[in-house]
Amino acid sequence: MANAKNDNQSSFKLFNCYKVENLTETILETDRISNLKDRYVLGDQLGWGQFSIIRECSDKLTGEVLACKSISKNRLVTDEDVRSVKLEIEIMTRLSGHPNIVDLKDVYEEEGYVHLVMELCAGGELFHQLEKQGRFSESDARVLFRDLMQVVRFCHDNGVVHRDLKPGNILLATKASSSQIKLADFGLATYINPGQRLHGTVGSPFYIAPEVLAGG
């Protein structure tokens, strides 16, 4: 893996990162002042996670429809929780621009939340598409798997491991049957250096291979 960098040694700077005025206790290191609702209008809920809620949002300037992941700071109990949020934002910033990775547009911090404004993937989760269709044809599955392996290689070439690859974290850019995939949710992602071994079990338990749980 080329260009890998340990996260606690990284000097990578976030772009388009803002905080509300007079915010004293901050998670993100930014001096740029702005408010999410000055630029975006929040809409319907799209999903939720352990720390966050995801809603549709629209850009007041361009009319573009996007998604906003709002992470509750009250749920970030440990230093490791805070570190993971900062790392998620940094990694998404580093990888944004790849056609098969969800683009991170802006980040806003306020008293109770950190908001991640991202591109909206209208096709939803690959998991729901699998539920709907039951199965993919061999040719369709081959294209999906090829694209997934290419984006995983891109992550690894940039020193990043996702660590939670599953159908729920693979989104479809559009509702078309030929839609490209978008890798999402880098909440468990981390950096890795060439030759480094990561220890411990991460990811969604239902998708972990038995030999991993057995320590094989």
SEFIFI-130028 format. One record per residue: x negated, y negated, z of N, C-alpha, C in turn; residue in one letter. Coordinates in pm, whole numbers, plus 50000, padded with zeros to 5 digits. Each point is the difference from the previous one (the first is absolute). Last residue first. Example, Ala and Ser with C-alpha at 12.3 -4.5 7.8 and 13.67 -1.06 7.14 Angstrom:
! SEFIFI-130028
487155022550708499184988150006500774989150073S499715057249993500894988150000499104988050000A
This chain:
! SEFIFI-130028
508735172151342499215006549894499454990249901G502994995950407498604995950010499125006249895G504905001850073499235010850062498544996650014A503004970349785500445001250139499215010750076L499224995749541499544988050067500365000550149V501545033949715498595001850029499384987750064E504614999749856499775008450118498525001450036P501774955549749499765014249965499705008150126A503094954949981498645004350030499865015149971I504064972049976499255001549875498575004750024Y503244990450350500665009649913499245002549870F498494967050334499845014150039500615010049903P497884952149868501345004550041499965015050028S495504969350065500985002849896501335004450059G494855008850208500844988549967500995004049892V496015020950379501115002849908500824987449980T494465007750130501354997750049501025002549891G495014983549874500485010150094501404996250050H496294991249553500994994450091500575011250086L495094992249728501135009050027500924993150100R495974983549612500654998950131501145010050011Q497254991649601499475009850094500654999850136G500554956249724499525012549939499375009250105P503644966650187498714998749935499595013349936N505004975650126499115011350024498724997749920I504934973350201498805000749918499215012650034Y505474997250046498784994950063498865000649901T505945005950079498785000049918498824994650080A504795003750120499065009650059498685000549925L503564970649861499944998250145499045009550070G501554988949521498615002550037499804998450150F504035002149615499845002650143498585004450036D501315006949484500404990150099499625004750140A499445007949415499645004950132500234989050103L502395009549514499294989950077499715005950138K501475017449450500025001150146499194988750062I502844999949517498715002850060500145000450152Q504075012149644499384989950085498645004350051S503615019949697498575000149970499234990050086S504745004750024499505013650021498505000949978S502354953950172499875007949878499405013750030A500654962150306500985010850006499955008949876K495594973350203501314996849943500935011950015T495715001750206500044985749968501364995649949A498985039650353500184998949855500244985349967L497195025850433501174992849951500034999849848L497835027650448499774998149856501284994049943I499675013850451499074988749984499564998149855N502935035650141500624987950052499124987849986G498495044649878500974994449904500674987250048P495105009750181501225008050004501014993549906K494824991750250500595002349868501205009450013L496724976050322501425002950020500695001649865D495234988450062500295008550116501495002150029R496564972949689501384996450033500495007250126H494884983549861500815012150000501404996550052V495454972049769501255000350076500645013849990V496024979049762499705003150139501215000950089G499704993549513499904987650076499825002550149N500555035849699498894992549940499794986750071D503725026450120498765005950049498784992849945H504274986849842499874997050144498655005150052C501075011549562499724985650010499814995950145F501425043849916498584998349968499604985350008R504505009950053499255004850117498504998649975V502834990549644500054989150099499305004250130V500315032049654499214988649953499994988750102Q502705038050074498595003250020499094988549954M504644996049927499714999950144498535002850025L501615002949559499954986150045499664999150148D500625043049821498814993849941499854985650049R503885023350119498845004750077498714994049946F504054990449774500024994450135498755003850079L500625019449575499704985749987499944993550138V501305045149979498604998749962499584985449991R504545011250075499195002150121498524998349969A503024998449640500164988250085499135001150125D500105037349712499344988749933500094987350084S502225039550147498555001450011499284988049938E504824991050196499465008849896498495000650016S502874990650437499524993349880499595010349897F503875002550415498665003749955499654991549879R503754989550284499755013850040498605004649964G502474955749954499825008749884499825014750037Q500654966450342501044998049900499905010149886K496684998350343501285004550056501104999749895E495864982049883499935014750008501295005850056L499534953849997500165004749862499945015249995Q499164978850408501424999349968500275004549856H495494998050142500735009950080501495000249964F497084967049827499945012449924500775011050074L501364948650090499015010250034500085012049905E501714952149815500055006450130498935010650018G501064967849625500355014149987500055007450132G498634953149937501465001849986500435014649994A495994971350231500045011549910501455004749989C497334951350136501135009050022499975011149896L495814969250225500855002249884501105010150035E498214971850409499455009249899500925000849879M498724974450511500824998449881499355007749886V499855001050561499255003349879500964999249882L499774980550543500775003249880499065002549883H500204999950574499094998149887500755004949876V502054981450503499825009149887498804996449915Y501744975350399500365013950026499655010049892G498764951949987499975003850141500255015050021E498204990449523500764990950085500035005850141E497365005749478500115003750140500794989350075E499225019949457500384989350092500055005450142Y498175011549452500135004750139500284987950088V500355016549431499734990250106500165006750136D499865026849585500054986249951499544989950105K499185054549858500264991450115499904985549954L501105047949714499284987350015500434992750127D499865054449872500914989050029499204987350029V498125038849679500024996450142500924988050019I498675019949571500715010350076499934997950150N497864970949666501385002149952500795010450078P496134967050204500035012849930501445002949958H499124962450264499614997749862499945012749919G499074996950540501064994149917499474996549861S497385017450382500425009149893501054994149907L498134976250387498875004949922500455008049877R503214985050314499434988649929498885004549908T501865031850286500934996749892499504988249917M497505011650382499895010349896500944997249884I500214971450379498714998749931499875009949885E503795002950280500044987849919498724998449920I500205035550307500975002249893500034988049905E497464996550393499345008449900500925002749882L501694976450370499004991849932499325007949889K502975023450273500734990349918499024991349922V498205030650308500575007049886500764990549907S498224984350413498945002549904500555006649874R502914994250362499684987049938498955001949892V501075037650257501154996149920499724987049924D496825014450313499945008149878501184997049908E499784980750430499044993549910499915007549867D504605006350258498585002050026499134991949904T504834997649978499715000850143498505000350029V503754985249628498555002349993499454999750142L504544990149901499775014449991498525003549990R501624954950004500325006050130499745015050003N499654973649599498804999150084500245005950139K502375012449517500284994250131498745000150086S500644998049450499455008250108500224992850134I502084999949472499864991950121499605009050117S500104998549431499835009150112499704991650124K502384990749495499304994350115499985010350113C500684995149416500305007050124499174993850112A502124978349511498875007150059500485008050121L501544967949533500505008250110498875009150049V500014949349742499585014049998500535007350123E500354951949880501175008749991499655014750000G497174958250049500025007349872501265008349979T499274971850395499404992549890500195006949866L501465018950421500784988049971499464992649878K499805053450111499124988349998500814987849958D501825046050259499874993349871499164987450016S501015052650249499864985550014499794993949861C501505048950308499844993249871499804985150027E498495034850379501164993549940499674994649862R498245034550443499724995349864501284994649940I497605009350519501205000749919499674994149864I496855023650438500414989749904501375002449940S497145028650297499684986550045500694989149920F500725046949914499784999950145499814985950053Q502675000849552498965009050047499844998650149G503684989049543499414996650129498945010450036W503354976749556499475011450074499424995450132G502464971649695499675010849908499535012650072L503234952150093499025009550050499815011349900Q501604949749845500455012750058498835008750046D498584950249937501285005949961500275013150071G496874949450014500125014150034501405005149970L496834959449786501315002550060500125014950026V495504963749940500775011949966501345000550073Y496774963350043499725005049866500945011249957R500104978850431499854988449912499845004349855D500195031150362501324995949950499964987049921K495985018750208500575009349903501274994649936L496244966850184501085008050057500625008649890N494844974850110501195000949915501015009050069S494424982350027501294998450067501135000649897I494535017350075500974994849905501395000250063R495765017350175500284986250039501074993749912D498515053350174500254990749891500294986250057T499385053550152499064988850005500224991149877E503515034250288499234997749878499124987750014L502805012750357499375012549961499044997649884I501714964050407500095004949863499315013549984T501994959550359499505013850003500215006349863E501274954850029498805000850084499395014050002T503084965949662499955013850049498695001950076L501634959449757499975000750146500085014250055N501534996649499499314989550074500155002250151E500095042149666500844988450029499224990150085V497445031849649500655000950130500854987650019K497505031449562500434987750065500525002950142Y497255019149512500365003650137500274987350078C498185010249529501434997550016500515004650137N495545022449926500514989049920501494998550027F495415020750285501375001549952500394987949917L494925021550076500904989250035501395002349940K495435031350167500994997449897501004989450047F495975022650195500144985550002501054995649899S498685048150300500474993149880500104985050021S498835037950301498894992249949500444991149884Q502885031050220499584990850104498754992249962N501935032849702500914988950022499534990450108D496825027949657500655002550127500844988050038N498935013749494499524991050105500795003050127K498765018649445500695001650128499394990850104A498925008049509500404987350058500775001350131N499955044349713499174988249985500594988150075A500025056950033500844988150000499124987650000M
